[in-house]
Amino acid sequence: MLMLMLCMLFIKCDRAAIDFVFQSYRFSNEEMRVLRQCNRDSFYQRCLPLATILGVGTYYGVRSGGFIQMIFNVLRLFGKQRCQNTGES
């Protein structure tokens, strides 16, 4: 996709010619196998652990009340900064 955008911006290629090049390429069975394996590995090694950590952390933060208190503190802090910048009390 990046190649397509760069080509259209700097080289001023015809969109139909670019679409033809990308549509005419077929991945081999070996390439498809590697792409599926990369997708599966990235899901189990990156996405699932990160989602689990964030989900459990959010659950316990909301359950203990600390998460909501933290959000109110951050909002209060931004409110004070905005008032100081505008000269309000």
N, C-alpha and C positions, 0 to 999 in steps of 0.2 A: 504494500500500500504506500509506503514511504517512497519507493522507487517511482510509483505512478505519480505521486504529487510532485516530486522533484522534476520528473520528466515534463510534466505539464507546465510547471512554472518556468523552468530555465531553458528547456529545449523547444518548447511549444509544439509538442507532438500532437498528432491527431488522436482523439479519444478512441475512435473506432479501431485504429491500428493497435493501440495499447490493449484494448479489450480482446482483440484477436490473438495477440501474443499470450496473454494470460489464460484464455480459454483453451488454447490449443495444447497447452502443456498438460501432460498426464503423469501423475506420480506413479512410480513403480510399486510393486507389492512390498519390496524391502523398505522403500521410503515411507510408505503408509504405515508399516509395522513400527518403524522408528518413531514416527510422529505420534502414533497411538501410545507407545511406551513413554515418550516424553510427557504427553498430557497426563497419563496416569501417575507417573512418578511425581510430577509437579503438584498434582492434586494432593497426593498422600504426604509429600514432604514439605509443602509450603501452605497450601490452602487449609487443609484440615487442622493442622496444629494451631495455626493462627486463629482460625475461627473458633476453635475450642477454647483457647486461652482468653480471647476477647469475650466470648459468650459467658464463660464461667466467671471471669472477673466482673463483668457487668451484672450478672445475677447476684453475686455476693455483695457487690457495691450497693445495689439497689436494696437488697434484703437487709443489710446492716444500716442503711440510711446514710452512709458516708458518701455515696455517689451523688445523691440528690443534694446533700449539703455542699459538696464540692462544686456542683453546678451553680447553686445559689451564690456561693462565695465568688466564683469567677464572674458571674453576671453583676454582682454588686461591685466588684473591682472595676469592671469595664464601665459601669455607670458612674463611678466616682471619677475615673479618668476623663470621661466625656464631659462631666460637669466642670472639672478643673480647666479643661481646654476652652470651654465656652464662658467661664467666669461665673457660673451659677453655683449655688450652694447645695 
